[in-house]
Amino acid sequence: MDKGILKHPLILIASFFLLLAIFSRFGVKLPISVISQEKGQPLVVDGEGKVTAVPDTAKVTVGIEESGTSLKDVQKRASTKSKTLVDTLKKLGIDDKQIKTTSYNVYPEYNYESGTPRITGYKVSSSYEVTVKDFDKVNDVLVEAVNAGARVVGNISFEVNEETKGKLLDEARQKAVKEAKEKAQSLAKAAGVSLGKILNISESLNTPGPVPIALREAGIGGAEPRPEITPGETEISVVVSISFEIR
């Protein structure tokens, strides 16, 4: 057998191992696998928490309107009636901080008969938002405001004060998170997987605003019986969406 033929494959094998050793020491490491396994999608569940409460605050809108040809005279009469109105409310036990001026407007009145607008007078209006904690006083506020010269009586609205609303929101959140966790655990058990850490959590709130009652149907003033005004209940709900890692 030709020794040259034997030497050739031996040289090739030796060269291969030599190059492999050099490459392993000084070269770029060869990857064991170029395929990476991506994590699966998280389990996303929703939970809802609801709480109800009886409103503890009533807000009543009352206002003064005066009109006439002299702006100075109209403003003076409006100011006098506004003071009378505020003083009347205070006599009912309403504090200064519970009477808030919400608007003061001056409107020119025009005559368009000649084709060219001509100012014929002025109207002055002012509105007040009255916060009433004692619901038994709501009717008194309405009637006495009208007797004091209020020409504008807006709607009554009932709401929960901010401190109570914050506590109710916390309670609703706890209920919503509890429901979401229980739902996630039930789904994971049915699917034969286990839950990992929470990846994300978000919420949406449904906090009702003031609930208005139209006073047009209330029969304010006159000899008609006073309406029975009740606040009813208000509902606060929170919906949370939680993403869980699946193991």
C-alpha positions in Angstrom: 0.0 0.0 0.0 1.2 3.5 -0.9 2.3 5.3 2.3 1.5 8.7 0.6 -2.2 7.6 0.4 -2.3 6.9 4.2 -0.5 10.1 5.1 -2.9 12.3 3.2 -6.1 11.5 5.3 -4.0 11.6 8.5 -2.8 15.1 7.6 -6.4 16.1 6.9 -7.6 14.8 10.3 -4.7 16.4 12.2 -5.3 19.7 10.4 -9.0 19.6 11.3 -8.3 19.1 15.0 -5.6 21.8 14.9 -7.9 24.3 13.3 -10.7 23.4 15.7 -8.5 24.0 18.7 -7.2 27.3 17.3 -10.8 28.5 16.5 -12.1 27.5 19.8 -9.4 29.4 21.6 -9.2 32.6 19.5 -12.2 32.5 17.2 -15.9 33.2 17.6 -17.8 30.5 19.5 -20.1 28.4 17.5 -23.8 28.6 18.6 -25.2 25.4 20.0 -28.6 26.2 18.7 -29.9 29.1 16.5 -33.5 28.5 17.5 -34.9 30.3 20.5 -38.3 29.5 22.1 -40.5 32.5 22.6 -42.7 32.7 25.7 -46.4 32.2 25.2 -49.0 34.9 25.4 -50.1 36.0 28.9 -53.4 35.1 30.4 -55.6 38.2 30.5 -58.7 38.3 32.6 -61.2 41.0 33.7 -62.8 41.5 37.0 -65.6 43.9 38.1 -66.3 45.4 41.5 -69.5 47.3 42.4 -70.5 49.2 45.5 -73.6 51.2 46.1 -74.1 54.2 48.5 -76.7 56.7 49.4 -75.7 60.2 48.3 -74.9 62.5 51.2 -74.8 65.8 49.4 -77.4 67.8 47.4 -76.6 70.7 45.1 -79.2 73.2 44.1 -78.8 75.9 41.5 -80.7 79.2 42.0 -80.3 82.5 40.2 -81.3 86.1 39.8 -82.3 87.9 36.6 -83.0 91.5 36.1 -83.5 93.6 33.0 -84.1 97.3 32.1 -83.0 100.1 30.0 -80.3 101.4 32.3 -77.4 99.1 32.9 -76.4 100.8 36.1 -79.9 100.4 37.5 -80.2 96.8 36.4 -76.9 95.9 38.0 -77.9 97.6 41.2 -81.3 95.8 41.4 -79.6 92.5 40.6 -77.0 93.1 43.3 -79.6 93.9 45.9 -81.6 90.8 45.1 -78.5 88.6 45.1 -77.6 89.8 48.6 -81.2 89.2 49.8 -81.0 85.7 48.3 -77.7 84.9 49.9 -78.8 86.3 53.3 -82.0 84.2 53.1 -79.9 81.0 52.5 -77.7 81.8 55.4 -80.7 82.1 57.7 -81.5 78.5 56.7 -78.1 77.4 58.1 -76.2 77.4 54.9 -72.6 78.4 55.3 -70.8 80.9 53.1 -68.5 78.2 51.7 -71.6 76.2 50.6 -72.8 79.1 48.4 -70.7 79.4 45.3 -71.2 81.9 42.5 -71.1 80.0 39.3 -71.9 82.7 36.8 -72.4 86.5 36.4 -73.5 87.7 33.0 -74.5 91.0 31.4 -76.4 90.8 28.1 -77.4 93.7 25.9 -80.9 93.4 24.5 -81.4 94.4 20.8 -84.2 95.7 18.6 -83.9 94.5 15.0 -87.0 96.1 13.6 -85.2 98.9 11.8 -82.8 96.5 10.2 -79.8 97.8 12.1 -79.4 96.2 15.6 -80.1 98.8 18.3 -79.5 98.3 22.0 -82.8 98.8 23.9 -81.8 97.5 27.3 -79.7 95.1 29.4 -80.2 91.9 31.3 -78.1 90.9 34.2 -78.1 87.4 35.6 -76.2 85.6 38.4 -76.3 82.0 39.4 -75.4 80.2 42.6 -74.7 76.6 43.5 -75.9 75.8 46.9 -74.5 72.7 48.7 -77.0 71.2 51.2 -75.9 68.4 53.6 -79.2 68.2 55.3 -81.7 66.8 52.8 -84.6 68.0 54.9 -83.6 71.6 54.0 -83.7 71.1 50.3 -87.3 72.1 49.9 -86.8 75.0 52.2 -83.9 76.2 50.1 -86.0 76.1 46.9 -89.1 77.8 48.4 -87.2 80.5 50.3 -85.0 81.2 47.3 -88.1 81.9 45.1 -89.6 84.0 47.9 -86.3 86.0 48.1 -86.6 86.9 44.4 -84.8 84.0 42.6 -86.2 83.8 39.1 -84.1 80.9 38.0 -84.3 77.6 39.9 -82.1 74.9 38.3 -82.1 71.2 38.9 -81.3 69.4 42.1 -78.4 66.9 42.0 -77.4 64.3 44.5 -73.9 63.0 44.9 -71.4 61.4 47.2 -68.7 63.6 48.8 -65.1 63.2 47.6 -63.9 61.5 50.8 -66.6 58.9 50.8 -66.2 58.4 47.0 -62.5 57.6 47.5 -63.3 54.9 50.1 -66.0 53.4 47.8 -63.5 53.3 44.9 -61.0 51.4 47.0 -63.6 48.9 48.0 -64.7 48.4 44.4 -61.1 47.9 43.3 -60.6 45.2 45.9 -63.7 43.4 44.7 -62.6 43.7 41.1 -59.1 42.4 41.7 -60.4 39.5 43.8 -62.8 38.5 41.0 -60.1 38.7 38.4 -57.7 36.6 40.4 -60.3 33.9 41.1 -61.2 33.8 37.4 -57.6 33.5 36.4 -57.0 30.6 38.9 -60.1 28.8 37.6 -59.0 29.1 34.0 -55.4 28.0 34.8 -56.6 25.0 36.7 -59.0 24.0 33.8 -56.1 24.4 31.3 -53.6 22.5 33.4 -51.2 25.4 33.8 -50.0 27.5 36.7 -50.0 31.2 37.1 -46.8 33.3 37.4 -46.4 36.9 38.3 -48.7 39.7 37.3 -47.3 41.4 34.2 -49.8 44.2 33.8 -52.9 45.7 35.4 -55.2 48.4 34.3 -58.6 49.7 35.4 -61.6 51.7 34.1 -63.8 53.6 36.4 -67.5 54.2 36.3 -68.1 56.9 38.9 -71.5 58.5 38.4 -71.8 62.3 38.4 -74.5 64.2 40.1 -78.0 62.7 39.6 -80.3 65.6 38.5 -84.0 65.9 39.4 -86.0 68.3 37.2 -87.7 70.9 39.3 -90.2 71.7 36.6 -92.2 68.8 37.8 -91.7 69.6 41.4 -94.3 72.3 41.8 -92.0 74.8 43.6 -93.9 77.7 45.2 -97.6 78.3 45.2 -100.1 76.3 47.2 -99.3 72.9 45.8 -97.9 70.3 48.2 -94.1 70.2 48.4 -92.6 67.3 46.5 -91.0 64.4 48.3 -87.3 64.6 47.2 -85.3 61.5 47.9 -81.6 60.9 46.8 -82.0 57.2 46.1 -78.8 55.2 45.6 -75.7 55.7 43.4 -73.5 52.9 42.1 -69.7 53.0 41.6 -68.1 50.3 39.6 -64.5 49.5 38.7 -63.3 47.0 36.0 -59.7 45.8 36.2 -57.8 43.9 33.5 -54.9 41.8 34.8 -52.3 40.0 32.7 -50.7 36.9 34.3 -47.6 35.0 33.3 -48.3 31.4 32.4 -45.8 28.7 33.7 
